[in-house]
Amino acid sequence: MPLGNGMLGALIWGKGDKLRLSLDRADLWDERQAMPDLNRYNFKWVQQQVDKKEYGIVQQTLDAPYDTKPYPTKLPAGAIEFNISRLGKVISNVLDIKTALNTVKFESGVVFNCYIHATKNQGFFGFENLKDTDVLPELIVHNYAGNEKATNDNTHAGQGLQKLGYAKGEVIKTANTIRYRQPVYDGHFYEILIRWTKMGNKLIGLWTVTKDAPADIPAISEKAKEPTGWDSHVKWWAEFWNKSSISIPDELVQRQYYLEQYKLGSVARKGAPAITLQAVWTADNASLPPWKGDFHNDLNTQLSYWPTYTSNHLAEGKTFTDWLWKVKGESEKYTKAYFGVDGINIPGVVTLSGYPMGGWIQYSQSPTVGAWCAQHFYWQWKYSMDPQFFKEQAYPYITQSAKFLEGITFLQNGVRKLPLSSSPEYNDNAITAWFKEWSNFDLGLAKFLFKAAAEVSQVKGDKAGQEHWLTILSQLPDFETNETGFAVAPGQNLTSSHRHMSPYMAIYPLALLDVNRPEDKIRIINSFKQLEAKGTKGWCGYSFSWMACLYARAYEADKAIKQLQIFASNFCSANSFHLNGDQKGGQYSGFTYRPFTLEGNFAFAQGVNELLLQSRGGYIEVFPSIPGNWSNCSFKNLRAEGAFLVSATYKNGKAMYVRVVAEKGGRLNIKLPKGAFTLAGKKLKPQNNIVSVNTKARQKLVFVAKG
């Protein structure tokens, strides 16, 4: 069972006759650098090797360090174990997602509870009804300095932890505490502290993990009104769940949706790092985590934050832009060193502090990674309409990202070009993964970024800046499309099933195309036909989540819900974790392995949101993509661009009402479901199916269906 608060995390599971709590902390990293000097081995150098068709040297220099060096990497912390051999069989193991409390009940009547406090960096555990049984915690430390072999369990685990070469940690025990300090690299360390007390037939304990600081947690007192912080913990989770809700008639999909929301609340918190591949649930198997547990910006971080905006969890979404802003200085250094221009780009594979990690260089050091990350600054602003965030972060990050992309591109016969382009992860890391013309992935991001830069410049009152970015935008070519819809790049159609939906960025998430426009509809429908013809054998779990969003944007609701059902039934473990591969023997995908990453989970949640509410092209659409067999559904306080909170009910196949709260006020453009609606008793007269209303801050509007 997964527990977390953004910084601390734990997995509660059974290992033999032991109850094990695998402990994690989000900022535990080994950030020793493995990359060569990027001033020398830079983007121009890569171009030269591609031109000479001598790409092996690029792979050896820039790709290989990621696989051959054990660092940089995310680190696991340790584990707590309890000997439960005398407690009888486990009769239930329940995670209450409303309160983030895990409860295990034993045949003997003993009950185990544990949680991680929502805002304090401490975890709680407790046993009740122990009677004559003595159960004390034991600390299990990772064998960083030993010879323990990594587990080969089809999870894409990395090298054994001993490859990091750390000194052996020190364990200090007292009657009711265990303290452990693990030296890591260059004088850094982390500590684990466990403290417990017996109270009659109860055992109550707290634990924490600290980085580069001595661990400390308060003593547990029977006299304290709130000895473990339970009341404040429950209050936080109640406020989290009160932000929004949905009700849909598909039990499988709704259950998975709420499990995704729970995981979001467990991994995103102000002050904590952004969501990595596994966030606060690093594997506890004596090895480096899959793909080093890093920040993967070629889709993983971006997809992980998709649902935060529509689900009205802006605080959780802001943890991404907070982290991007925190590492902005390193991003600027990297941009200048590797690309030789000013502005902001961020590596596609990056450490906690923003250092590049290498890997498949087309994607780990792509020129459009920053553009995709900039979309989250744009979304955070558009969904919140926060003027301070706009001024201090959104405007500068977007325009500086655009400045970089302008600097790296060049004009040829009046058309702006990119020296080298790619499309994750087509042709993997071969030289053929590079294209001399724009891939639709890179082109879509460039079009979005320059369009966004023009918009934020206009809002800032910078007319010259707006005109400049619109000029740059006009210099970009059209998308490469043909009878197969969107190509990967000129001369490269989608020829086989592939996991990454990168050629279709313009449909979603960039929303540069709208199926309501005839010319766009042809491109979208042809793309879907080609995707369907090639099948799903090359897909991972996140592919189905992303495809659900694509289908929802094209109003193909029945196909969208099918993708969500497949994801929930075939690509998730019993505890709801996305395992990348098809866990039912390859029913839908040729990938049958089980490495855990989070982006598919969170993109799934957004796929559900997209069925119910969409922000598209300057207007909001309510119930845009309802599956044919849904007679009843509803949602409360989903958020739309413009800082509008929307609630709606769909009953017996018809929308009954739509309520909108204008958080900041402004022009509301809303496309209501089919049928006639009234507002304040007056019949509405939509223009092109869209109703426009000028609103004041905190104004409430209720659109009621007639008849």
C-alpha positions as CSV (number, residue, x, y, z in Angstrom):
1,M,0.0,0.0,0.0
2,P,1.4,3.4,-1.0
3,L,1.6,6.3,1.5
4,G,3.2,9.7,1.0
5,N,3.2,13.5,1.5
6,G,5.3,14.7,-1.4
7,M,8.6,14.5,0.5
8,L,8.3,11.2,2.5
9,G,6.9,8.0,1.2
10,A,6.4,4.4,2.2
11,L,5.2,1.2,0.7
12,I,3.6,-1.3,3.2
13,W,3.8,-4.9,2.1
14,G,4.4,-8.4,3.3
15,K,7.8,-10.1,2.9
16,G,7.7,-13.6,4.2
17,D,6.7,-13.5,7.9
18,K,7.6,-9.8,8.1
19,L,5.5,-6.7,7.7
20,R,7.7,-4.3,5.8
21,L,7.6,-0.5,5.4
22,S,9.9,0.6,2.5
23,L,10.9,4.1,3.3
24,D,11.7,6.9,0.8
25,R,12.4,10.6,0.7
26,A,12.0,12.6,-2.5
27,D,15.3,14.5,-2.4
28,L,17.6,11.6,-1.6
29,W,19.9,11.7,-4.7
30,D,23.4,11.0,-5.7
31,E,24.2,13.9,-8.0
32,R,27.7,13.1,-9.0
33,Q,28.1,14.0,-12.6
34,A,28.8,11.5,-15.4
35,M,28.4,13.7,-18.4
36,P,31.4,15.1,-20.3
37,D,32.0,18.8,-21.0
38,L,29.0,20.0,-22.9
39,N,30.8,23.1,-24.0
40,R,32.9,20.8,-26.1
41,Y,30.5,18.0,-26.9
42,N,27.7,20.4,-27.8
43,F,24.7,20.5,-30.1
44,K,26.9,21.7,-33.0
45,W,29.3,18.8,-32.4
46,V,26.4,16.4,-32.6
47,Q,25.2,17.9,-35.9
48,Q,28.7,17.4,-37.3
49,Q,28.8,13.8,-36.4
50,V,25.3,13.3,-37.9
51,D,26.5,15.0,-41.1
52,K,29.6,12.8,-41.2
53,K,27.4,9.7,-40.4
54,E,29.8,8.9,-37.5
55,Y,27.2,8.7,-34.9
56,G,28.8,6.0,-32.8
57,I,31.0,8.6,-31.1
58,V,27.9,10.5,-30.0
59,Q,26.4,7.4,-28.5
60,Q,29.6,6.5,-26.7
61,T,30.2,10.1,-25.4
62,L,26.7,11.3,-24.5
63,D,24.4,8.2,-24.4
64,A,26.6,5.7,-22.7
65,P,27.3,7.4,-19.3
66,Y,23.6,7.0,-18.4
67,D,23.9,3.2,-18.6
68,T,27.5,2.6,-17.6
69,K,27.7,4.9,-14.5
70,P,25.5,4.1,-11.5
71,Y,25.1,7.9,-10.8
72,P,23.5,10.3,-10.9
73,T,20.5,8.5,-9.5
74,K,17.6,8.7,-7.0
75,L,18.3,6.7,-3.8
76,P,16.1,4.5,-1.7
77,A,16.2,5.2,2.1
78,G,15.7,1.9,4.0
79,A,12.9,-0.1,5.5
80,I,11.2,-0.9,8.8
81,E,10.2,-4.5,9.5
82,F,8.0,-6.2,12.1
83,N,8.0,-9.9,12.8
84,I,4.3,-10.8,12.4
85,S,4.8,-14.6,12.6
86,R,2.9,-14.8,15.9
87,L,0.0,-12.6,14.9
88,G,-1.8,-15.1,12.7
89,K,-3.0,-14.8,9.1
90,V,-3.7,-11.4,7.6
91,I,-7.5,-11.2,7.2
92,S,-7.6,-7.7,5.6
93,N,-5.3,-5.0,4.3
94,V,-7.2,-1.8,3.6
95,L,-6.0,1.7,2.5
96,D,-8.6,4.4,3.2
97,I,-7.8,6.9,0.6
98,K,-10.1,9.5,2.3
99,T,-7.7,9.7,5.2
100,A,-4.6,8.0,3.8
101,L,-4.6,5.4,6.6
102,N,-3.5,1.9,6.0
103,T,-5.0,-0.8,8.3
104,V,-3.9,-4.4,8.5
105,K,-6.0,-6.8,10.6
106,F,-4.7,-10.2,11.8
107,E,-6.5,-13.4,12.7
108,S,-5.3,-12.9,16.3
109,G,-7.3,-9.7,16.6
110,V,-4.2,-7.5,16.4
111,V,-4.7,-4.4,14.2
112,F,-1.8,-2.5,12.5
113,N,-2.3,1.1,11.4
114,C,0.1,3.5,9.7
115,Y,0.1,6.8,7.8
116,I,2.4,9.5,6.7
117,H,1.4,12.9,8.0
118,A,0.1,15.1,5.3
119,T,2.2,18.1,6.1
120,K,4.8,17.0,8.7
121,N,7.8,14.9,7.6
122,Q,7.0,12.0,9.9
123,G,5.3,8.7,9.5
124,F,3.2,6.9,12.1
125,F,2.8,3.2,12.9
126,G,0.8,1.5,15.6
127,F,-0.3,-2.0,16.8
128,E,-3.5,-2.5,18.9
129,N,-4.6,-5.6,20.8
130,L,-1.1,-7.0,21.2
131,K,-1.9,-8.8,24.5
132,D,1.1,-11.0,25.3
133,T,2.7,-10.6,21.9
134,D,5.8,-8.4,21.6
135,V,6.3,-6.7,18.2
136,L,9.1,-4.2,17.9
137,P,10.4,-2.4,14.8
138,E,13.7,-3.4,13.2
139,L,15.5,-1.2,10.8
140,I,16.6,-2.7,7.5
141,V,19.4,-0.8,5.9
142,H,20.4,-0.9,2.2
143,N,23.7,-2.7,1.5
144,Y,25.4,0.1,-0.3
145,A,28.8,-1.1,0.7
146,G,28.3,-4.8,0.3
147,N,28.0,-7.4,-2.4
148,E,24.2,-8.1,-2.4
149,K,23.0,-8.8,-5.9
150,A,20.3,-6.7,-7.5
151,T,16.9,-8.4,-7.9
152,N,16.1,-9.5,-11.4
153,D,12.3,-9.3,-11.3
154,N,11.4,-7.9,-14.7
155,T,11.1,-4.4,-13.3
156,H,13.9,-2.8,-15.4
157,A,15.9,-2.4,-12.2
158,G,19.3,-0.9,-12.5
159,Q,22.7,-1.9,-11.1
160,G,23.1,-3.1,-7.6
161,L,23.3,-0.3,-4.9
162,Q,26.8,-1.4,-3.9
163,K,28.1,0.0,-7.3
164,L,27.7,3.5,-5.7
165,G,30.6,2.7,-3.3
166,Y,29.3,4.3,-0.1
167,A,30.9,3.6,3.3
168,K,28.9,1.4,5.7
169,G,26.3,3.3,7.6
170,E,26.1,3.5,11.4
171,V,23.1,2.1,13.4
172,I,22.6,3.3,17.0
173,K,19.9,1.6,19.1
174,T,18.4,2.5,22.5
175,A,15.4,0.9,24.3
176,N,12.9,2.7,22.2
177,T,14.8,4.3,19.3
178,I,16.8,3.3,16.2
179,R,19.0,5.9,14.5
180,Y,20.8,5.3,11.2
181,R,23.2,7.6,9.4
182,Q,24.2,6.6,5.8
183,P,27.1,8.5,4.3
184,V,26.6,9.0,0.5
185,Y,28.9,11.1,-1.6
186,D,31.1,14.2,-1.1
187,G,30.2,14.5,2.6
188,H,26.5,14.2,2.1
189,F,24.4,11.8,4.2
190,Y,20.9,10.9,5.3
191,E,19.4,9.7,8.5
192,I,16.5,7.5,9.5
193,L,15.1,7.8,13.0
194,I,12.5,5.5,14.5
195,R,10.9,6.2,17.9
196,W,8.3,4.1,19.7
197,T,6.6,3.6,23.0
198,K,4.4,0.9,24.6
199,M,1.0,1.9,26.0
200,G,-0.6,-1.2,27.6
201,N,-1.5,-3.5,24.7
202,K,-0.6,-0.9,22.2
203,L,2.7,0.0,20.4
204,I,2.9,3.5,18.9
205,G,5.8,4.8,16.8
206,L,7.0,7.6,14.6
207,W,9.7,7.6,11.9
208,T,11.4,10.2,9.7
209,V,14.1,10.5,7.1
210,T,16.3,13.6,6.8
211,K,18.9,14.7,4.3
212,D,22.1,16.3,5.4
213,A,20.7,17.0,8.9
214,P,20.3,15.0,12.1
215,A,16.9,13.3,12.3
216,D,14.5,14.4,15.0
217,I,10.9,13.5,15.9
218,P,9.0,14.3,19.1
219,A,8.6,11.8,21.9
220,I,5.1,10.3,22.0
221,S,3.2,11.3,25.1
222,E,-0.1,9.6,26.3
223,K,-1.1,13.0,27.8
224,A,-0.8,14.9,24.5
225,K,-4.1,15.8,22.9
226,E,-2.9,14.9,19.5
227,P,0.2,12.8,20.0
228,T,0.6,11.8,16.3
229,G,-0.9,14.8,14.5
230,W,-3.9,12.8,13.3
231,D,-6.4,15.7,13.4
232,S,-4.4,18.0,11.2
233,H,-3.5,15.1,8.9
234,V,-7.2,14.3,8.4
235,K,-8.1,18.0,7.9
236,W,-5.6,18.3,5.0
237,W,-6.9,15.3,3.2
238,A,-10.5,16.4,3.7
239,E,-9.6,19.7,2.1
240,F,-7.9,17.9,-0.7
241,W,-10.9,15.7,-1.5
242,N,-13.2,18.7,-1.3
243,K,-11.5,20.4,-4.3
244,S,-13.5,18.4,-6.9
245,S,-15.4,15.2,-7.5
246,I,-16.9,13.1,-10.3
247,S,-19.5,10.4,-10.6
248,I,-19.6,8.1,-13.6
249,P,-21.3,4.8,-14.3
250,D,-18.1,2.9,-15.1
251,E,-17.1,1.4,-11.7
252,L,-13.6,0.2,-13.0
253,V,-12.7,3.6,-14.4
254,Q,-14.1,5.6,-11.5
255,R,-12.3,3.5,-8.9
256,Q,-9.0,4.0,-10.8
257,Y,-9.7,7.7,-11.2
258,Y,-9.9,8.2,-7.4
259,L,-6.9,6.1,-6.8
260,E,-5.0,8.4,-9.2
261,Q,-6.2,11.4,-7.3
262,Y,-5.1,9.8,-4.0
263,K,-1.6,9.2,-5.5
264,L,-1.5,12.8,-6.7
265,G,-2.2,14.0,-3.2
266,S,0.5,11.6,-1.9
267,V,3.3,12.8,-4.2
268,A,2.8,16.5,-4.7
269,R,3.3,19.1,-1.9
270,K,4.6,22.6,-1.8
271,G,8.4,22.6,-1.0
272,A,8.9,19.0,-2.2
273,P,10.6,18.2,-5.5
274,A,8.5,17.6,-8.7
275,I,7.2,14.1,-9.5
276,T,9.9,11.8,-10.7
277,L,9.3,8.5,-12.4
278,Q,8.4,6.7,-9.1
279,A,8.2,9.9,-6.9
280,V,8.3,8.8,-3.2
281,W,8.1,5.1,-3.9
282,T,11.6,4.1,-5.0
283,A,12.0,0.4,-5.4
284,D,13.2,-1.5,-2.3
285,N,15.1,-4.4,-4.1
286,A,18.8,-3.8,-3.5
287,S,19.2,-2.1,-6.9
288,L,19.0,1.3,-8.5
289,P,15.4,2.2,-9.5
290,P,14.1,1.8,-13.0
291,W,15.7,4.5,-15.2
292,K,17.4,5.8,-12.0
293,G,14.1,7.2,-10.7
294,D,14.9,10.5,-12.4
295,F,13.1,13.4,-13.9
296,H,12.2,12.3,-17.4
297,N,11.0,15.4,-19.3
298,D,10.3,13.7,-22.7
299,L,6.8,12.9,-21.4
300,N,6.9,11.6,-17.8
301,T,6.9,14.8,-15.8
302,Q,4.6,16.5,-18.2
303,L,1.9,13.8,-18.2
304,S,2.2,13.5,-14.4
305,Y,0.8,17.0,-14.0
306,W,-2.0,16.8,-16.7
307,P,-4.9,16.2,-14.2
308,T,-3.9,18.9,-11.7
309,Y,-5.5,21.7,-13.6
310,T,-8.9,20.3,-14.5
311,S,-9.2,18.5,-11.2
312,N,-8.8,21.8,-9.4
313,H,-5.5,20.8,-7.7
314,L,-3.5,23.8,-8.7
315,A,-1.3,23.7,-5.5
316,E,-0.3,20.2,-6.5
317,G,0.3,21.3,-10.1
318,K,2.4,24.2,-9.0
319,T,5.0,21.8,-7.5
320,F,6.2,21.2,-11.1
321,T,6.6,24.9,-12.0
322,D,8.1,25.6,-8.6
323,W,10.8,22.9,-9.3
324,L,11.4,24.2,-12.8
325,W,11.8,27.7,-11.5
326,K,14.1,26.5,-8.8
327,V,16.5,24.8,-11.3
328,K,16.1,27.7,-13.8
329,G,19.7,28.8,-13.2
330,E,21.1,25.4,-14.0
331,S,18.8,25.2,-17.1
332,E,20.2,28.5,-18.3
333,K,23.8,27.3,-17.8
334,Y,23.0,24.1,-19.7
335,T,21.4,26.0,-22.5
336,K,24.3,28.3,-23.0
337,A,26.9,25.5,-22.7
338,Y,25.2,22.9,-24.9
339,F,23.3,25.0,-27.4
340,G,25.4,28.1,-27.4
341,V,22.5,30.6,-27.1
342,D,20.8,32.5,-24.3
343,G,17.4,31.7,-22.9
344,I,15.9,28.6,-21.1
345,N,15.8,25.0,-22.1
346,I,16.0,22.1,-19.7
347,P,17.4,18.6,-20.2
348,G,15.0,15.8,-21.0
349,V,16.7,13.6,-18.4
350,V,17.7,15.6,-15.4
351,T,18.7,15.4,-11.7
352,L,17.1,16.9,-8.7
353,S,19.3,20.1,-9.0
354,G,18.8,20.4,-12.8
355,Y,22.0,18.7,-14.1
356,P,21.8,16.8,-17.4
357,M,22.1,13.0,-17.1
358,G,22.5,12.0,-20.7
359,G,20.8,9.0,-22.2
360,W,19.4,8.8,-25.7
361,I,20.6,12.3,-26.7
362,Q,17.8,13.0,-29.2
363,Y,15.4,13.2,-26.2
364,S,17.6,13.7,-23.2
365,Q,19.0,16.9,-24.7
366,S,16.2,17.8,-27.1
367,P,15.8,21.5,-28.1
368,T,12.1,21.5,-27.4
369,V,12.0,20.0,-23.9
370,G,11.7,23.5,-22.4
371,A,8.8,24.3,-24.7
372,W,6.8,21.4,-23.3
373,C,7.7,22.3,-19.7
374,A,6.7,26.0,-20.5
375,Q,3.2,24.8,-21.2
376,H,2.8,24.1,-17.5
377,F,3.6,27.7,-16.7
378,Y,1.0,28.7,-19.3
379,W,-1.6,26.3,-17.9
380,Q,-0.9,27.3,-14.3
381,W,-1.6,30.9,-15.3
382,K,-4.6,30.2,-17.5
383,Y,-6.3,28.0,-15.0
384,S,-5.6,30.2,-12.0
385,M,-5.5,33.7,-13.6
386,D,-3.0,34.6,-10.8
387,P,-1.5,38.0,-11.8
388,Q,1.5,37.6,-9.5
389,F,2.4,34.2,-10.9
390,F,1.9,35.6,-14.4
391,K,4.3,38.5,-13.7
392,E,6.9,36.7,-11.7
393,Q,7.1,33.3,-13.4
394,A,4.8,32.5,-16.3
395,Y,5.7,35.5,-18.5
396,P,9.5,35.3,-18.0
397,Y,9.7,31.5,-18.3
398,I,7.6,31.4,-21.5
399,T,9.4,34.3,-23.2
400,Q,12.9,33.1,-22.2
401,S,12.0,29.7,-23.5
402,A,10.9,31.3,-26.7
403,K,14.1,33.4,-26.8
404,F,16.1,30.2,-26.7
405,L,14.1,28.4,-29.4
406,E,14.4,31.5,-31.7
407,G,18.1,31.5,-31.1
408,I,18.6,27.9,-32.0
409,T,16.5,28.0,-35.2
410,F,17.4,29.8,-38.4
411,L,15.7,31.2,-41.5
412,Q,16.1,29.5,-44.9
413,N,14.2,30.9,-47.9
414,G,11.8,32.6,-45.4
415,V,11.1,29.4,-43.5
416,R,12.3,28.9,-39.9
417,K,14.2,25.6,-39.5
418,L,15.7,23.6,-36.6
419,P,19.2,22.3,-37.2
420,L,18.3,18.8,-36.0
421,S,14.9,17.5,-35.0
422,S,13.5,14.3,-33.4
423,S,10.3,12.7,-32.2
424,P,10.5,10.6,-29.0
425,E,11.2,7.8,-29.2
426,Y,11.1,6.9,-32.9
427,N,14.1,4.9,-34.0
428,D,15.3,4.9,-30.5
429,N,18.9,6.4,-30.3
430,A,20.0,5.5,-33.8
431,I,21.3,8.2,-36.2
432,T,18.0,7.7,-38.1
433,A,16.2,9.2,-35.0
434,W,17.5,12.6,-36.2
435,F,15.6,14.5,-38.9
436,K,16.9,17.4,-41.0
437,E,13.3,18.8,-41.2
438,W,10.9,19.5,-38.4
439,S,9.3,16.5,-36.7
440,N,5.7,17.2,-35.9
441,F,6.6,16.8,-32.3
442,D,9.2,19.6,-32.3
443,L,7.1,21.7,-34.7
444,G,4.0,21.5,-32.6
445,L,5.9,22.6,-29.5
446,A,7.5,25.5,-31.4
447,K,4.2,26.6,-32.7
448,F,2.7,26.4,-29.2
449,L,5.6,28.2,-27.5
450,F,5.7,31.2,-29.9
451,K,1.9,31.5,-29.8
452,A,2.0,31.5,-26.0
453,A,4.9,34.0,-26.0
454,A,2.8,36.3,-28.1
455,E,-0.2,35.9,-25.8
456,V,1.7,36.6,-22.6
457,S,3.4,39.6,-24.2
458,Q,0.0,41.0,-25.1
459,V,-1.2,40.6,-21.6
460,K,2.0,42.2,-20.3
461,G,1.3,45.2,-22.5
462,D,4.4,44.5,-24.6
463,K,3.0,45.2,-28.1
464,A,6.4,45.0,-29.7
465,G,7.1,41.6,-28.1
466,Q,3.7,40.3,-29.2
467,E,4.4,41.3,-32.8
468,H,7.8,39.8,-32.7
469,W,6.6,36.4,-31.5
470,L,3.8,36.4,-34.0
471,T,6.3,37.1,-36.8
472,I,8.5,34.2,-35.6
473,L,5.3,32.0,-35.5
474,S,4.4,32.9,-39.0
475,Q,7.8,31.7,-40.2
476,L,7.2,28.1,-39.1
477,P,6.1,25.6,-41.8
478,D,2.8,23.8,-41.7
479,F,2.6,20.3,-40.1
480,E,3.6,17.4,-42.2
481,T,0.4,15.5,-42.9
482,N,-0.8,13.2,-45.7
483,E,-3.4,10.5,-46.2
484,T,-2.0,8.8,-43.0
485,G,-2.7,11.9,-41.0
486,F,0.2,13.3,-39.0
487,A,3.6,11.9,-40.1
488,V,6.4,11.5,-37.7
489,A,8.5,13.9,-39.8
490,P,8.8,14.6,-43.6
491,G,9.4,11.3,-45.3
492,Q,8.7,9.3,-42.1
493,N,5.1,8.1,-41.7
494,L,3.9,6.0,-38.7
495,T,4.9,2.6,-40.1
496,S,4.5,0.5,-36.9
497,S,2.9,0.5,-33.5
498,H,4.7,2.9,-31.2
499,R,4.4,3.8,-27.6
500,H,5.0,7.6,-27.8
501,M,2.2,9.8,-29.2
502,S,4.7,12.5,-30.0
503,P,3.6,13.1,-33.6
504,Y,0.1,14.1,-32.3
505,M,1.1,16.7,-29.8
506,A,-0.8,19.4,-31.8
507,I,-4.1,17.5,-31.0
508,Y,-3.4,17.0,-27.4
509,P,-1.9,18.4,-25.1
510,L,-1.1,21.4,-27.2
511,A,-4.7,21.8,-28.6
512,L,-3.5,23.6,-31.7
513,L,-6.0,21.7,-33.7
514,D,-9.8,21.6,-33.2
515,V,-11.9,18.8,-34.6
516,N,-14.7,21.4,-35.1
517,R,-12.6,22.9,-37.9
518,P,-13.1,20.9,-41.1
519,E,-9.4,21.1,-42.2
520,D,-8.3,20.0,-38.7
521,K,-10.9,17.2,-38.5
522,I,-9.5,15.5,-41.7
523,R,-6.0,15.4,-40.2
524,I,-7.2,14.1,-36.9
525,I,-9.4,11.4,-38.2
526,N,-6.8,10.2,-40.7
527,S,-4.3,10.1,-37.8
528,F,-6.6,7.9,-35.8
529,K,-7.2,5.6,-38.7
530,Q,-3.4,5.1,-39.1
531,L,-2.9,4.6,-35.3
532,E,-5.7,2.0,-35.3
533,A,-4.3,0.2,-38.3
534,K,-0.9,-0.2,-36.7
535,G,-2.5,-1.5,-33.5
536,T,-1.3,-1.3,-29.9
537,K,1.4,-4.0,-29.7
538,G,4.1,-1.4,-29.4
539,W,2.3,0.6,-26.7
540,C,3.0,1.0,-23.0
541,G,0.3,1.7,-20.4
542,Y,0.7,5.5,-20.7
543,S,0.0,5.2,-24.4
544,F,-3.6,4.2,-23.7
545,S,-4.1,7.0,-21.2
546,W,-2.8,9.5,-23.7
547,M,-4.9,8.0,-26.5
548,A,-8.0,8.4,-24.3
549,C,-7.3,12.2,-24.2
550,L,-6.8,12.3,-28.0
551,Y,-10.0,10.4,-28.6
552,A,-11.9,12.7,-26.1
553,R,-10.7,15.8,-28.0
554,A,-12.2,14.4,-31.2
555,Y,-15.5,13.5,-29.4
556,E,-14.9,9.8,-29.9
557,A,-16.1,9.0,-26.4
558,D,-16.7,5.3,-26.8
559,K,-13.1,4.7,-28.0
560,A,-11.8,7.0,-25.3
561,I,-13.4,5.0,-22.5
562,K,-12.2,1.8,-24.0
563,Q,-8.6,3.0,-23.7
564,L,-9.2,3.9,-20.0
565,Q,-10.7,0.5,-19.3
566,I,-7.7,-1.3,-21.0
567,F,-5.3,0.7,-18.9
568,A,-7.0,0.0,-15.6
569,S,-7.5,-3.7,-16.3
570,N,-4.3,-4.6,-18.0
571,F,-1.5,-2.2,-17.1
572,C,-1.9,-1.7,-13.4
573,S,-0.9,-3.7,-10.4
574,A,-3.3,-4.6,-7.5
575,N,-2.3,-1.4,-5.7
576,S,-3.1,0.6,-8.8
577,F,0.5,1.4,-9.9
578,H,1.1,1.7,-13.7
579,L,3.5,-1.1,-14.6
580,N,4.1,-0.1,-18.2
581,G,3.6,-3.6,-19.6
582,D,0.5,-5.6,-20.2
583,Q,0.0,-7.7,-17.1
584,K,-2.4,-10.1,-18.8
585,G,0.2,-11.8,-20.9
586,G,0.3,-9.4,-23.8
587,Q,-3.4,-9.1,-24.6
588,Y,-3.0,-5.6,-25.9
589,S,0.8,-4.9,-25.9
590,G,4.0,-6.7,-26.7
591,F,5.5,-5.1,-23.6
592,T,4.8,-7.5,-20.7
593,Y,7.5,-6.3,-18.2
594,R,6.5,-4.5,-15.0
595,P,8.6,-1.4,-14.3
596,F,6.6,1.0,-12.2
597,T,6.3,4.7,-13.4
598,L,3.6,7.2,-12.5
599,E,2.9,9.2,-15.7
600,G,0.4,6.7,-17.1
601,N,-1.6,6.9,-13.8
602,F,-2.0,10.6,-13.9
603,A,-2.6,10.8,-17.6
604,F,-5.4,8.3,-17.0
605,A,-7.1,10.8,-14.6
606,Q,-6.9,13.5,-17.2
607,G,-8.4,11.2,-19.7
608,V,-11.5,10.9,-17.5
609,N,-11.6,14.7,-17.0
610,E,-11.5,15.2,-20.8
611,L,-14.7,13.3,-21.1
612,L,-16.5,15.7,-18.7
613,L,-15.0,19.1,-19.2
614,Q,-12.6,20.6,-21.8
615,S,-10.9,24.0,-22.2
616,R,-10.3,24.5,-25.9
617,G,-9.6,27.5,-28.1
618,G,-10.8,30.2,-25.8
619,Y,-14.0,28.4,-24.7
620,I,-15.2,25.8,-22.2
621,E,-17.1,22.7,-23.3
622,V,-19.3,20.8,-20.8
623,F,-19.9,17.1,-21.3
624,P,-18.0,17.2,-24.6
625,S,-17.4,13.5,-24.9
626,I,-19.9,11.3,-23.1
627,P,-19.9,7.5,-23.9
628,G,-23.0,6.2,-25.6
629,N,-23.9,3.9,-22.7
630,W,-23.7,6.6,-20.0
631,S,-27.1,7.7,-19.0
632,N,-26.1,9.4,-15.7
633,C,-22.9,11.2,-14.6
634,S,-21.9,14.4,-12.8
635,F,-19.0,16.4,-11.6
636,K,-18.4,19.1,-9.1
637,N,-15.8,21.9,-9.2
638,L,-13.7,20.9,-12.1
639,R,-11.6,23.8,-13.2
640,A,-11.4,25.4,-16.6
641,E,-9.1,28.0,-18.2
642,G,-10.1,31.5,-17.1
643,A,-10.3,30.3,-13.4
644,F,-13.9,29.1,-13.8
645,L,-15.1,26.3,-11.5
646,V,-17.7,24.2,-13.2
647,S,-20.2,21.7,-11.8
648,A,-22.8,19.8,-13.9
649,T,-25.3,16.9,-13.8
650,Y,-26.2,14.6,-16.7
651,K,-29.4,12.5,-16.0
652,N,-31.3,10.1,-18.2
653,G,-29.2,11.0,-21.1
654,K,-29.6,14.7,-20.8
655,A,-27.7,17.5,-19.1
656,M,-29.8,19.0,-16.3
657,Y,-27.8,22.0,-15.2
658,V,-24.4,23.6,-15.4
659,R,-23.1,25.8,-12.5
660,V,-20.2,28.1,-13.0
661,V,-18.3,30.0,-10.4
662,A,-16.2,32.8,-11.9
663,E,-13.3,32.8,-9.4
664,K,-11.6,35.9,-10.9
665,G,-14.3,37.2,-13.2
666,G,-13.9,37.9,-16.9
667,R,-15.4,36.8,-20.1
668,L,-16.9,33.3,-20.0
669,N,-17.3,31.6,-23.3
670,I,-19.1,28.3,-22.7
671,K,-20.4,25.5,-25.0
672,L,-23.2,23.9,-23.2
673,P,-24.5,20.4,-23.9
674,K,-27.2,19.9,-26.5
675,G,-30.6,21.3,-25.7
676,A,-32.1,24.6,-24.7
677,F,-30.8,26.3,-21.5
678,T,-31.8,29.3,-19.5
679,L,-29.7,31.7,-17.3
680,A,-31.5,33.6,-14.6
681,G,-34.8,32.6,-16.2
682,K,-33.9,34.0,-19.6
683,K,-33.6,31.8,-22.8
684,L,-30.1,31.8,-24.2
685,K,-29.1,32.5,-27.8
686,P,-25.7,30.9,-28.4
687,Q,-23.5,32.1,-31.3
688,N,-21.9,29.1,-33.0
689,N,-23.1,27.0,-30.1
690,I,-21.2,29.1,-27.6
691,V,-22.7,31.4,-24.9
692,S,-20.7,34.4,-23.9
693,V,-21.2,36.1,-20.5
694,N,-19.2,38.9,-18.8
695,T,-18.7,37.9,-15.2
696,K,-17.5,39.5,-12.0
697,A,-15.1,37.9,-9.4
698,R,-16.8,35.2,-7.4
699,Q,-20.0,35.5,-9.4
700,K,-22.1,32.3,-9.7
701,L,-24.1,31.4,-12.8
702,V,-26.5,28.5,-13.1
703,F,-27.5,27.3,-16.6
704,V,-30.7,25.2,-16.4
705,A,-32.0,22.9,-19.1
706,K,-35.5,23.6,-20.3
707,G,-38.1,20.8,-20.3
